[in-house]
Amino acid sequence: YSPYDPIDARYRLLHPIPITARGNHCSEHPYGIAAYLPLYPKGTVITVPGYNDNIPASVDDTGAMIRKAQIKWIEVRFPTHQEAKEWGVKTLKVRITYP
């Protein structure tokens, strides 16, 4: 996902600097993970094959669908909407490191 998705354009007018659920500014932290936060305590990092040069990323956000459904998928954040679209939807095995 990207915090600059055109679907969120109205929200972006009111909140020009996207901030994650854990308070990170997306401009300073362009790569990160959105997940169901109760399953992933603060400090959880996930390594996703092929994402961000395989550098582990922190779970710092949650999406509306993730919150509502309390599902166990994750979403990886990209700095641009185009990069997110190019990544697409994937099913991968990831490495989760809990604090």
DSSP file (Angstrom, degrees, kcal/mol; ACC not computed):
  #  RESIDUE AA STRUCTURE BP1 BP2  ACC     N-H-->O    O-->H-N    N-H-->O    O-->H-N    TCO  KAPPA ALPHA  PHI   PSI    X-CA   Y-CA   Z-CA
    1    1 A Y              0   0    0      0, 0.0    77,-2.4     0, 0.0    79,-0.1   0.000 360.0 360.0 360.0 164.6    0.0    0.0    0.0
    2    2 A S    >   -     0   0    0     75,-0.2     3,-1.4    77,-0.1    79,-0.1  -0.999 360.0-137.5-133.9 138.1    1.0    3.6   -0.2
    3    3 A P  T 3  S+     0   0    0      0, 0.0    16,-0.1     0, 0.0    77,-0.0   0.568 105.8  63.4 -68.5  -4.2   -0.3    6.4    2.0
    4    4 A Y  T 3  S+     0   0    0     14,-0.0    77,-0.2     3,-0.0     5,-0.1   0.068  70.3 144.8-106.6  22.7   -0.5    8.4   -1.2
    5    5 A D    X   -     0   0    0     -3,-1.4     3,-1.8     1,-0.1    77,-0.0  -0.392  56.4-128.8 -60.1 133.1   -3.2    6.2   -2.8
    6    6 A P  G >  S+     0   0    0      0, 0.0     3,-1.7     0, 0.0     4,-0.2   0.761 105.4  69.5 -59.0 -24.1   -5.6    8.3   -4.9
    7    7 A I  G 3  S+     0   0    0      1,-0.3     3,-0.4     2,-0.1     4,-0.2   0.829  98.6  50.8 -61.6 -30.6   -8.5    6.7   -3.1
    8    8 A D  G <> S+     0   0    0     -3,-1.8     4,-2.6     1,-0.2    -1,-0.3   0.168  74.9 116.6 -91.5  18.0   -7.4    8.6    0.0
    9    9 A A  H <> S+     0   0    0     -3,-1.7     4,-1.4     1,-0.2    -1,-0.2   0.880  75.2  48.6 -58.6 -42.2   -7.2   12.0   -1.8
   10   10 A R  H  > S+     0   0    0     -3,-0.4     4,-1.0    -4,-0.2     3,-0.4   0.935 113.4  47.1 -64.0 -45.6  -10.0   13.6    0.3
   11   11 A Y  H >> S+     0   0    0      1,-0.2     4,-1.9    -4,-0.2     3,-0.5   0.893 108.1  57.4 -60.3 -39.9   -8.4   12.4    3.6
   12   12 A R  H 3< S+     0   0    0     -4,-2.6    -1,-0.2     1,-0.2    -2,-0.2   0.808  97.8  60.7 -64.7 -30.6   -5.0   13.6    2.4
   13   13 A L  H 3< S+     0   0    0     -4,-1.4    -1,-0.2    -3,-0.4    -2,-0.2   0.890 112.6  37.9 -62.5 -38.0   -6.4   17.1    2.0
   14   14 A L  H << S+     0   0    0     -4,-1.0    -2,-0.2    -3,-0.5    -1,-0.2   0.751 129.5  32.7 -82.5 -25.7   -7.2   17.2    5.7
   15   15 A H     <  +     0   0    0     -4,-1.9    -1,-0.2    -5,-0.1    -2,-0.1  -0.699  67.3 172.6-131.9  78.2   -4.1   15.3    6.7
   16   16 A P  S    S+     0   0    0      0, 0.0    -1,-0.1     0, 0.0    -4,-0.1   0.755  70.2  59.0 -66.2 -24.9   -1.3   16.2    4.3
   17   17 A I  S    S-     0   0    0      9,-0.0     2,-0.2     8,-0.0     0, 0.0  -0.893  88.1-137.0-106.1 107.6    1.4   14.4    6.2
   18   18 A P        -     0   0    0      0, 0.0     8,-2.7     0, 0.0     9,-0.4  -0.412  22.0-169.7 -66.9 133.5    0.5   10.7    6.5
   19   19 A I  B     -A   25   0A   0      6,-0.2     6,-0.2    -2,-0.2    -2,-0.0  -0.980  16.9-126.7-125.3 136.0    1.2    9.3   10.0
   20   20 A T    >   -     0   0    0      4,-2.8     3,-2.1    -2,-0.4    41,-0.2  -0.209  33.4 -98.8 -75.1 169.8    1.0    5.6   10.8
   21   21 A A  T 3  S+     0   0    0      1,-0.3    40,-0.2    39,-0.1    -1,-0.1   0.761 126.6  50.3 -60.1 -25.5   -1.1    4.1   13.7
   22   22 A R  T 3  S-     0   0    0     38,-2.1    -1,-0.3     2,-0.1    39,-0.1   0.243 126.0 -99.6 -99.8  12.9    2.1    4.1   15.8
   23   23 A G  S <  S+     0   0    0     -3,-2.1     2,-0.3     1,-0.3    -2,-0.1   0.565  71.3 144.5  90.1   9.5    2.9    7.7   15.1
   24   24 A N        -     0   0    0     36,-0.3    -4,-2.8     5,-0.0     2,-0.5  -0.656  50.4-125.8 -82.7 136.8    5.6    7.5   12.4
   25   25 A H  B >>  -A   19   0A   0     -2,-0.3     4,-1.9    -6,-0.2     3,-0.9  -0.706  14.5-143.6 -77.6 125.4    5.6   10.1    9.6
   26   26 A C  T 34 S+     0   0    0     -8,-2.7    -1,-0.1    -2,-0.5    -7,-0.1   0.768  98.3  60.8 -65.6 -25.3    5.5    8.2    6.3
   27   27 A S  T 34 S+     0   0    0     -9,-0.4    -1,-0.3     1,-0.2    -8,-0.1   0.842 113.2  37.3 -69.1 -30.7    7.8   10.7    4.7
   28   28 A E  T <4 S+     0   0    0     -3,-0.9    -2,-0.2     1,-0.2    -1,-0.2   0.714 128.8  35.0 -88.7 -23.9   10.5    9.8    7.2
   29   29 A H     <  +     0   0    0     -4,-1.9    -1,-0.2     1,-0.1    -2,-0.1  -0.662  67.3 164.3-129.6  73.6    9.6    6.1    7.3
   30   30 A P        +     0   0    0      0, 0.0     2,-0.4     0, 0.0    -1,-0.1   0.732  64.9  57.5 -69.5 -20.3    8.6    5.3    3.7
   31   31 A Y  S    S+     0   0    0     -3,-0.1    27,-0.3    47,-0.1     2,-0.3  -0.929  70.3 116.7-113.6 134.3    8.8    1.5    4.2
   32   32 A G        -     0   0    0     45,-0.5    45,-2.9    -2,-0.4     2,-0.4  -0.965  52.9 -95.5-174.5-177.8    6.9   -0.3    6.9
   33   33 A I  E     -bC  59  76B   0     25,-2.3    27,-2.0    -2,-0.3    28,-1.5  -0.955  16.3-155.4-123.9 134.4    4.2   -2.9    7.6
   34   34 A A  E     +bC  61  75B   0     41,-3.2    41,-2.5    -2,-0.4    28,-0.3  -0.933  36.0 142.0-103.6 130.9    0.5   -2.6    8.3
   35   35 A A        -     0   0    0     26,-2.6     2,-1.1    -2,-0.5    39,-0.1  -0.928  63.8 -67.8-155.5 174.2   -0.9   -5.5   10.3
   36   36 A Y    >>  -     0   0    0     37,-0.4     3,-2.0    35,-0.4     4,-0.7  -0.632  50.4-151.7 -74.0 102.8   -3.5   -6.2   13.0
   37   37 A L  G >4 S+     0   0    0     -2,-1.1     3,-0.9     1,-0.3    -1,-0.2   0.772  86.3  63.4 -57.0 -36.0   -1.7   -4.5   15.8
   38   38 A P  G 34 S+     0   0    0      0, 0.0    -1,-0.3     0, 0.0    -2,-0.1   0.806 106.7  47.3 -60.2 -24.2   -3.0   -6.6   18.7
   39   39 A L  G <4 S+     0   0    0     -3,-2.0    -2,-0.2     1,-0.2    -3,-0.0   0.685 114.6  49.0 -84.4 -18.4   -1.2   -9.6   17.1
   40   40 A Y  S << S-     0   0    0     -3,-0.9    -1,-0.2    -4,-0.7     3,-0.1  -0.852  81.5-151.7-126.6  94.1    2.1   -7.7   16.6
   41   41 A P    >   -     0   0    0      0, 0.0     3,-2.1     0, 0.0    18,-0.2  -0.137  41.8 -72.0 -63.5 160.9    3.3   -5.8   19.7
   42   42 A K  T 3  S+     0   0    0      1,-0.3     3,-0.1    56,-0.1    18,-0.1  -0.269 123.8  34.2 -52.6 132.7    5.4   -2.6   19.4
   43   43 A G  T 3  S+     0   0    0     16,-0.4    -1,-0.3     1,-0.4     2,-0.2   0.322  80.3 140.5 100.1  -6.3    8.8   -3.5   18.1
   44   44 A T    <   -     0   0    0     -3,-2.1    15,-2.5    15,-0.2     2,-0.4  -0.520  31.8-167.0 -68.9 133.0    7.7   -6.4   15.9
   45   45 A V  E     -DE  58  97C   0     52,-2.4    52,-3.1    -2,-0.2     2,-0.4  -0.943   5.6-160.2-122.7 147.9    9.7   -6.5   12.7
   46   46 A I  E     -DE  57  96C   0     11,-2.9    11,-2.6    -2,-0.4     2,-0.6  -0.989   8.7-150.1-129.8 133.4    9.0   -8.6    9.6
   47   47 A T  E     - E   0  95C   0     48,-2.8    48,-2.2    -2,-0.4     8,-0.1  -0.920  15.6-167.6-102.3 120.7   11.3   -9.5    6.8
   48   48 A V    >   -     0   0    0     -2,-0.6     3,-2.2     7,-0.3     6,-0.3  -0.940  28.6-112.6-110.8 120.6    9.4   -9.9    3.5
   49   49 A P  T 3  S+     0   0    0      0, 0.0     3,-0.1     0, 0.0     4,-0.0  -0.282  99.6   5.7 -54.9 126.5   11.4  -11.5    0.6
   50   50 A G  T 3  S+     0   0    0      1,-0.2     2,-0.5     2,-0.0     3,-0.4   0.347 100.3 120.8  84.5  -6.3   12.0   -9.0   -2.1
   51   51 A Y  S X  S-     0   0    0     -3,-2.2     3,-1.3     1,-0.2     4,-0.5  -0.802  86.3 -14.8 -96.3 129.7   10.7   -6.0   -0.2
   52   52 A N  G >  S-     0   0    0     -2,-0.5     3,-1.9     1,-0.3    -1,-0.2   0.884 126.1 -55.9  50.2  48.7   12.9   -3.0    0.5
   53   53 A D  G 3  S-     0   0    0     -3,-0.4    -1,-0.3     1,-0.3    -2,-0.1   0.808  96.3 -67.0  55.3  33.0   16.1   -5.0   -0.3
   54   54 A N  G <  S+     0   0    0     -3,-1.3    -1,-0.3    -6,-0.3    -2,-0.2   0.685  93.0 150.3  62.0  20.8   15.1   -7.6    2.3
   55   55 A I    <   -     0   0    0     -3,-1.9    -7,-0.3    -4,-0.5    -1,-0.2  -0.719  54.4-108.2 -81.1 128.7   15.7   -5.1    5.1
   56   56 A P        -     0   0    0      0, 0.0     2,-0.4     0, 0.0    -9,-0.2  -0.257  35.7-151.7 -57.5 143.6   13.4   -6.0    8.0
   57   57 A A  E     -D   46   0C   0    -11,-2.6   -11,-2.9   -25,-0.0     2,-0.2  -0.916  12.1-116.6-121.0 146.5   10.5   -3.5    8.4
   58   58 A S  E     -D   45   0C   0     -2,-0.4   -25,-2.3   -27,-0.3     2,-0.9  -0.524  22.1-120.4 -80.3 144.3    8.6   -2.5   11.6
   59   59 A V  E     +b   33   0B   0    -15,-2.5   -16,-0.4    -2,-0.2   -15,-0.2  -0.775  56.8 143.0 -79.6 110.2    4.9   -3.1   12.1
   60   60 A D  E     +     0   0B   0    -27,-2.0   -38,-2.1    -2,-0.9   -36,-0.3   0.312  50.4  42.5-135.2   6.9    3.8    0.4   12.6
   61   61 A D  E     -b   34   0B   0    -28,-1.5   -26,-2.6   -40,-0.2     2,-0.3  -0.941  52.8-154.5-149.9 167.5    0.4    0.7   10.9
   62   62 A T        -     0   0    0    -28,-0.3     2,-0.2    -2,-0.3   -26,-0.1  -0.988  17.2-135.2-145.7 143.1   -3.0   -0.9   10.4
   63   63 A G     >  -     0   0    0     -2,-0.3     4,-2.4     1,-0.1     5,-0.2  -0.555  27.5-109.9 -95.4 164.4   -5.4   -0.6    7.6
   64   64 A A  H  > S+     0   0    0      1,-0.2     4,-2.6     2,-0.2     5,-0.2   0.905 118.9  47.3 -59.9 -44.0   -9.2   -0.2    7.9
   65   65 A M  H  > S+     0   0    0      1,-0.2     4,-2.4     2,-0.2     6,-0.3   0.880 110.7  52.5 -67.2 -36.8   -9.9   -3.7    6.5
   66   66 A I  H  >>S+     0   0    0      2,-0.2     4,-1.4     1,-0.2     5,-0.7   0.920 112.7  45.2 -64.2 -43.2   -7.3   -5.2    8.8
   67   67 A R  H  <5S+     0   0    0     -4,-2.4    -2,-0.2     2,-0.2    -1,-0.2   0.936 115.7  45.6 -65.1 -47.0   -8.9   -3.6   11.9
   68   68 A K  H  <5S+     0   0    0     -4,-2.6    -2,-0.2     1,-0.2    -1,-0.2   0.923 123.4  32.7 -65.3 -45.4  -12.4   -4.5   10.9
   69   69 A A  H  <5S-     0   0    0     -4,-2.4    -1,-0.2    -5,-0.2    -2,-0.2   0.592  93.1-139.2 -89.9 -10.9  -11.8   -8.1   10.0
   70   70 A Q  T  <5 +     0   0    0     -4,-1.4    -3,-0.2    -5,-0.3    -4,-0.1   0.912  43.9 171.7  50.6  46.2   -9.0   -8.7   12.5
   71   71 A I      < -     0   0    0     -5,-0.7   -35,-0.4    -6,-0.3    -1,-0.1  -0.375  42.2-128.6 -88.9 165.4   -7.2  -10.6    9.8
   72   72 A K        +     0   0    0     -2,-0.1     2,-0.1   -37,-0.1    -1,-0.1   0.218  69.5 108.8-102.4  14.1   -3.7  -12.0    9.8
   73   73 A W        -     0   0    0     -7,-0.0   -37,-0.4   -38,-0.0     2,-0.3  -0.462  55.4-144.0 -82.7 165.6   -2.5  -10.6    6.5
   74   74 A I        -     0   0    0    -39,-0.1     2,-0.4    -2,-0.1   -39,-0.2  -0.875   1.7-148.0-122.0 159.4    0.1   -7.8    6.3
   75   75 A E  E     -C   34   0B   0    -41,-2.5   -41,-3.2    -2,-0.3     2,-0.4  -0.997  12.8-140.3-126.8 134.2    0.5   -5.0    3.9
   76   76 A V  E     -C   33   0B   0     -2,-0.4     2,-0.3   -43,-0.2   -43,-0.2  -0.770  18.4-132.0 -95.9 139.4    3.9   -3.5    2.9
   77   77 A R        -     0   0    0    -45,-2.9   -45,-0.5    -2,-0.4   -75,-0.2  -0.708  20.1-170.1 -95.6 138.9    4.2    0.3    2.6
   78   78 A F        -     0   0    0    -77,-2.4   -47,-0.1    -2,-0.3     6,-0.1  -0.898  31.1-123.2-121.3 153.7    5.8    2.0   -0.4
   79   79 A P  S    S+     0   0    0      0, 0.0     2,-0.3     0, 0.0   -77,-0.1   0.728  94.9  37.5 -70.0 -20.5    6.7    5.6   -0.8
   80   80 A T  S  > S-     0   0    0      1,-0.1     4,-1.7   -79,-0.1     5,-0.1  -0.946  74.7-128.4-132.1 154.1    4.7    6.0   -4.0
   81   81 A H  H  > S+     0   0    0     -2,-0.3     4,-2.4   -77,-0.2     5,-0.2   0.877 110.7  57.2 -62.7 -38.3    1.3    4.6   -5.2
   82   82 A Q  H  > S+     0   0    0      1,-0.2     4,-2.4     2,-0.2    -1,-0.2   0.909 105.1  49.8 -62.4 -43.1    3.0    3.4   -8.5
   83   83 A E  H  > S+     0   0    0      2,-0.2     4,-1.9     1,-0.2    -1,-0.2   0.897 110.5  50.8 -62.6 -39.7    5.5    1.3   -6.5
   84   84 A A  H  X S+     0   0    0     -4,-1.7     4,-2.2     2,-0.2    -2,-0.2   0.918 110.6  48.6 -63.8 -43.1    2.7   -0.3   -4.5
   85   85 A K  H  < S+     0   0    0     -4,-2.4    -2,-0.2     1,-0.2    -1,-0.2   0.902 109.9  52.1 -63.4 -40.5    0.8   -1.1   -7.7
   86   86 A E  H  < S+     0   0    0     -4,-2.4    -1,-0.2     1,-0.2    -2,-0.2   0.860 108.7  50.7 -65.3 -34.9    3.9   -2.6   -9.3
   87   87 A W  H  < S+     0   0    0     -4,-1.9    -1,-0.2    -5,-0.2    -2,-0.2   0.923  90.6 172.0 -66.8 -44.1    4.4   -4.8   -6.2
   88   88 A G     <  -     0   0    0     -4,-2.2     2,-0.5    -5,-0.2    -1,-0.1  -0.338  44.2 -33.1  73.5-152.0    0.8   -6.0   -6.4
   89   89 A V        +     0   0    0     -4,-0.1     2,-0.3    -2,-0.1    -4,-0.0  -0.927  67.1 173.6-110.3 129.9   -0.7   -8.8   -4.2
   90   90 A K        -     0   0    0     -2,-0.5     2,-0.6     2,-0.0    -2,-0.0  -0.962  30.7-142.4-136.3 151.5    1.6  -11.6   -3.2
   91   91 A T        +     0   0    0     -2,-0.3     2,-0.3     2,-0.0    -2,-0.0  -0.969  41.4 157.0-111.5 114.5    1.5  -14.7   -1.0
   92   92 A L        -     0   0    0     -2,-0.6     2,-0.5     0, 0.0    -2,-0.0  -0.927  46.1-113.6-136.0 155.7    4.9  -15.1    0.6
   93   93 A K        -     0   0    0     -2,-0.3     2,-0.3     2,-0.0    -2,-0.0  -0.817  41.7-168.9 -87.4 131.9    6.5  -16.7    3.6
   94   94 A V        -     0   0    0     -2,-0.5     2,-0.6   -46,-0.1   -46,-0.2  -0.784  22.5-122.2-119.7 161.9    7.8  -14.0    5.9
   95   95 A R  E     -E   47   0C   0    -48,-2.2   -48,-2.8    -2,-0.3     2,-0.5  -0.932  25.8-162.1-106.1 122.5   10.1  -13.9    8.9
   96   96 A I  E     -E   46   0C   0     -2,-0.6     2,-0.6   -50,-0.2   -50,-0.2  -0.903   5.3-169.1-107.6 128.7    8.5  -12.4   12.0
   97   97 A T  E     -E   45   0C   0    -52,-3.1   -52,-2.4    -2,-0.5    -2,-0.0  -0.956   9.8-157.0-118.9 112.4   10.7  -11.2   14.9
   98   98 A Y              0   0    0     -2,-0.6   -54,-0.1   -54,-0.2   -55,-0.1  -0.568 360.0 360.0 -85.5 151.3    8.8  -10.3   18.1
   99   99 A P              0   0    0      0, 0.0    -1,-0.1     0, 0.0   -55,-0.1   0.507 360.0 360.0 -68.3 360.0   10.4   -8.0   20.7
